Amino acid sequence: MPPIISVQQLTKTYGNGFEALKGVDLDIERGEILALLGPNGAGKTTLISIVCGIVNPTGGKVLVDGHDVVKDFRRTRSLIGLVPQELTTDQFETVWNTVSFSRGVYGKKPNPALIEKILRELSLWKKKDNMLRELSGGMKRRVLIAKALSHEPEVLFLDEPTAGVDVSLRRDMWEVVKRLREEGVTIILTTHYIEEAEEIADRVGVINGGKLLLLQEKTALMKQFGRKQLKLDLTEKLETIPPSLASFALSLGEDGMSLVHEYSHEESQDSIASLLSALTAAGIHFRDLSTRQSSLEDIFVALVEEKA
């Protein structure tokens, strides 16, 4: 099955000479959740804006369900829902009217039952008759999400959807995302909350300096770049690591009261058992041990710093 979105050698150079995108190639599969990670100014929002037809590319091509986003703007835009970073709402309109109007903009027939369902899922039903200017920032963010879902898009872009909002909205948002995925909607999100991407995404793309540095299935990414760490709290201070332990990747804590062993996902439990036996043979005893696994955030920071 062809990808729902195909980005081919996409470039964007603004009038001041800034190259926001530098030959990006990206295929997004139908029904997947893709997390796009990158520091501020990396090109994430520019990429989303081009796919959504808001910004014109300098070069390259973008296809949505086989349709060119420039040549067939109306068709491609009708397939896409977008939740932008900025709170852009009609301040003197009611919640119900602005969400219903958004559906009509895409040529869809009125569907009050659907609008009610969306508003209830986003905890907006009690506010349906309120004007937007009466809502809090978090509630306005919910309205943006409702508007993006009103025309039943096949692709949903979430550009920092939970930035600066309350925990309740974040919880509601991810429940909606999970439901949409079950219905076959393709979801692309950018987020500063990398732990969210780690929990919900199928694949992860890392963008920096206008280039796509990496695109990989999340589990494989964690396995390839992730590291594990075993920390041993010693019973007695150790001045140096004995030569008999040189074959193990060990580092000594500054106070001499701990040893840290870093190892990859591929290393077996047997290697840890060998280390513990070697410590015993060397007369080194520990009172406690703990393990830590590198997170997606650790991997992201390392990749960005490496390519900087």
C-alpha positions in Angstrom: 0.0 0.0 0.0 1.5 3.4 -1.0 2.2 5.9 1.8 -0.5 8.4 2.8 2.1 11.2 2.6 5.2 11.3 0.4 7.7 14.1 0.8 10.3 14.2 -1.9 13.4 16.3 -1.9 11.6 19.1 -0.1 13.3 22.5 0.3 12.2 25.8 1.6 14.3 29.0 1.6 12.7 32.2 2.9 13.2 35.7 1.5 15.9 36.5 4.0 18.0 33.5 2.7 17.2 31.2 5.7 17.1 27.6 4.6 14.4 26.0 6.7 14.3 22.7 4.8 17.2 21.1 2.9 16.1 18.2 0.7 13.8 16.3 3.1 12.6 12.9 2.0 9.9 11.3 4.1 7.2 8.7 3.6 4.4 8.4 6.2 2.5 5.2 6.3 -1.3 5.0 6.6 -2.6 4.6 10.1 0.7 5.1 11.9 1.6 7.6 14.6 4.8 9.4 13.7 6.6 11.7 16.2 8.7 14.5 14.7 11.3 15.7 17.2 13.7 18.5 16.8 14.9 21.7 18.6 13.3 25.1 18.0 14.0 26.3 14.4 14.8 22.8 13.2 12.2 22.9 10.4 9.3 20.9 12.0 6.6 23.6 11.6 7.8 24.6 8.1 7.5 20.9 7.0 4.0 20.7 8.5 2.9 24.0 7.0 4.0 22.9 3.5 2.2 19.5 3.7 -1.0 21.4 4.9 -0.7 23.9 2.0 -0.1 26.9 4.2 3.4 27.5 3.0 4.7 27.0 -0.6 7.9 24.9 -1.0 10.9 26.3 -2.8 11.6 22.9 -4.3 10.6 19.3 -4.2 7.1 17.7 -4.1 4.6 16.6 -1.5 1.8 14.1 -2.2 -1.1 13.4 0.1 -3.0 10.2 -0.9 -1.3 10.5 -4.3 -2.4 14.2 -4.8 0.1 17.1 -5.2 -0.4 19.6 -2.3 0.3 22.5 -4.7 -1.6 21.4 -7.8 -4.5 19.9 -6.0 -4.7 22.0 -2.9 -8.4 21.6 -2.2 -8.4 17.8 -2.4 -5.3 17.4 -0.2 -6.4 20.0 2.4 -9.7 18.2 2.8 -7.9 15.1 3.9 -5.9 16.9 6.6 -6.7 18.2 10.1 -4.2 20.6 11.7 -3.8 21.6 15.3 -1.4 24.6 15.2 0.9 25.8 18.0 -0.7 29.3 18.1 -4.1 29.9 19.7 -6.0 31.3 16.7 -9.7 31.4 17.5 -12.7 33.5 16.7 -13.0 35.3 20.0 -16.6 36.4 19.6 -18.0 33.1 18.3 -19.4 30.3 20.4 -17.6 26.9 20.7 -20.5 25.1 18.9 -20.6 27.5 16.0 -16.9 27.7 15.4 -16.5 24.0 15.3 -19.5 23.5 13.2 -18.4 26.2 10.8 -15.0 24.6 10.5 -16.7 21.4 9.2 -18.6 23.4 6.7 -15.5 25.1 5.3 -14.4 21.7 4.0 -17.7 21.2 2.2 -19.0 18.6 4.7 -22.7 18.4 5.4 -23.8 19.4 9.0 -23.5 16.6 11.5 -24.6 17.7 14.9 -24.2 14.3 16.4 -20.5 14.2 15.4 -19.8 17.7 16.7 -21.4 16.7 20.0 -19.3 13.6 20.2 -16.1 15.5 19.6 -17.0 18.2 22.1 -17.9 15.6 24.8 -14.6 13.7 24.2 -12.6 16.9 24.7 -14.6 18.0 27.8 -16.1 21.0 25.9 -19.8 20.1 25.9 -20.6 22.2 28.9 -18.9 25.2 27.2 -20.6 24.7 23.8 -22.6 28.0 24.2 -19.7 30.0 25.6 -17.9 32.5 23.4 -14.2 31.7 22.9 -13.0 34.9 24.6 -14.6 33.5 27.8 -12.4 30.4 27.8 -9.1 29.7 29.4 -6.0 29.0 27.3 -6.4 25.2 27.8 -10.0 25.3 26.7 -9.1 27.3 23.6 -6.5 24.6 22.8 -9.3 22.0 23.1 -11.4 24.0 20.6 -8.5 24.0 18.1 -8.4 20.2 18.4 -12.2 20.0 17.9 -12.0 22.1 14.8 -9.3 20.0 13.3 -11.4 16.9 13.8 -14.7 18.4 12.7 -14.4 17.3 9.0 -13.2 13.8 9.8 -9.7 14.0 8.3 -7.7 11.0 7.3 -4.5 12.7 8.4 -4.1 14.7 11.6 -1.2 17.0 12.4 -0.6 18.0 16.0 2.0 20.7 16.2 2.9 20.9 19.9 -0.7 20.2 20.9 -0.1 20.0 24.7 2.5 22.7 25.1 1.7 24.8 28.2 -1.6 23.1 28.9 -2.9 21.3 31.9 -2.5 17.6 32.7 -6.2 17.0 32.1 -6.1 18.2 28.5 -3.0 16.2 27.8 -4.8 13.1 29.1 -7.9 13.8 27.0 -5.7 14.5 24.0 -3.9 11.2 24.0 -7.2 9.3 24.6 -8.6 10.9 21.4 -5.3 10.1 19.6 -5.6 6.4 20.5 -9.2 6.3 19.4 -8.4 8.0 16.1 -5.6 5.6 15.4 -8.0 2.7 16.0 -10.2 4.2 13.3 -7.3 4.3 10.8 -6.4 8.0 11.1 -2.7 8.8 10.4 -1.3 11.1 13.1 1.9 13.2 12.9 2.9 15.0 16.1 5.6 17.3 17.2 6.1 17.7 20.9 8.6 18.9 23.5 7.3 16.2 25.9 9.4 13.5 24.5 8.2 11.0 27.0 4.8 11.3 25.3 6.3 10.5 21.9 8.1 7.5 23.5 4.8 6.2 24.8 2.5 6.7 21.8 4.6 6.8 18.6 5.1 3.9 16.1 8.1 5.7 14.4 10.3 8.6 15.3 11.8 11.2 13.0 14.5 13.6 14.2 14.9 16.9 12.3 17.7 19.4 12.9 19.0 22.2 10.7 16.4 21.6 8.1 17.5 18.0 7.5 15.9 14.7 8.5 18.7 13.1 10.6 16.9 9.9 11.3 13.6 8.0 10.7 13.1 4.7 12.4 10.7 2.4 14.1 10.6 3.4 17.8 11.5 0.0 19.3 14.4 -0.5 16.8 15.6 3.0 17.6 15.6 2.4 21.3 17.4 -0.9 20.7 20.0 0.5 18.4 20.9 3.7 20.2 19.7 3.0 23.7 22.1 2.1 26.5 21.5 0.5 29.9 23.3 1.5 33.1 23.9 -0.6 36.2 24.9 1.3 39.3 26.5 -0.5 42.3 26.6 1.2 45.7 29.7 -0.1 47.4 30.1 -1.1 51.1 33.6 0.3 51.2 35.4 3.1 49.4 37.4 2.1 46.3 40.4 4.1 45.2 40.9 2.6 41.8 39.3 -0.1 39.6 41.3 -3.3 39.8 43.0 -4.5 36.6 41.0 -7.8 36.8 37.9 -5.7 35.9 39.4 -4.0 32.9 37.3 -6.0 30.5 34.1 -4.5 31.8 32.9 -1.0 31.0 33.2 0.4 34.5 33.5 3.9 35.9 34.2 4.9 39.5 32.1 7.4 41.3 33.8 10.6 42.4 33.4 9.6 46.1 34.8 6.1 45.4 31.6 4.6 46.8 29.9 3.5 43.5 30.7 1.7 40.3 28.7 2.3 37.1 28.6 -0.3 34.3 27.1 0.8 30.9 26.0 -1.9 28.4 24.0 -2.2 25.3 20.6 -3.9 24.8 22.4 -6.8 23.0 24.4 -7.8 26.0 23.0 -10.8 27.7 22.2 -11.2 31.4 25.2 -13.6 31.5 27.5 -10.6 31.1 26.0 -9.0 34.2 26.4 -12.2 36.1 30.0 -12.4 35.0 30.6 -8.9 36.3 29.1 -9.6 39.7 31.2 -12.8 40.0 34.3 -10.8 39.0 33.5 -8.2 41.7 33.2 -10.9 44.3 36.5 -12.4 43.2 38.2 -9.0 43.5 36.9 -8.6 47.0 34.5 -5.8 46.1 31.1 -5.9 47.8 28.0 -3.8 47.2 25.0 -2.9 49.4 22.6 -2.0 46.7 22.2 -1.9 42.9 20.0 0.0 40.5 19.5 0.0 36.7 18.6 2.8 34.3 17.7 2.6 30.6 18.3 5.5 28.3 15.1 7.2 27.2 14.0 8.5 23.9 15.0 12.0 25.2 18.6 10.8 25.9 18.8 9.4 22.4 17.3 12.6 20.8 19.8 14.9 22.7 22.7 12.7 21.7 21.7 12.7 18.0 21.2 16.4 17.8 24.5 17.2 19.6 26.3 14.7 17.3 25.0 16.3 14.2 25.4 19.9 15.4 
